[in-house]
């Protein structure tokens, strides 16, 4: 596929066929994805390939915690897991929220689940001393995650970046036997899509790109 076609048609895939994702194809996907940039080219990523049903079921359990709060806040009109506007919900209200199977089913139905870890000892967290949640460290791992999805699209496969299980990161790291000092960046179910979308809805460039300042002239504005 042409690069721009891949970029314009790689969508979040949650419904998968029964087709397998063979190890040789997965290896080819990751062999191409590995050329993603990372801070200082330190390449601190580690990818765990999960096929075991037992491990998947535990992933489903760990995903429920984050999903429960996400849904409770969403239904209350809040921005879920937002660090700028804390939730007004009680722990009891969150605990009573039911998580629909659709939020966890991809972890069961995808032929493979990839868990992307990052070694915090090699990441430059330049925003770690700012009075806000850190985001810069993601620059050393998410290019690899997205490259993996782009490469999967080129092979006729797809997946979705999920992060709900990160709310239970200590248990997730223990499940995978990860050493101390690693963090979980994403859990990605991957397989062949039931339906391949070719028209994605996104903001127009002029809606989020401005010249010289935040309130500058939109790029491409006549």
Secondary structure, DSSP 8 states (H G I E B T S, - for coil): --HHHHHHH--B---B-S----HHHHHHHHHHHTT---GGG---EEEEEE--HHHHHHHHHHHHHHHHHHHHHHHTT--TT-SSS-----HHHHHT----GGGTHHHHHSSEEEEEEEEGGG---TTTTSSS---GGGGGTHHHHHHHHHHHHHTT-EEEEE-GGGGGHHHHHHHHT--TTEEEEEEEEEE-BSS---------HHHH-BSSSTTS-BTT--
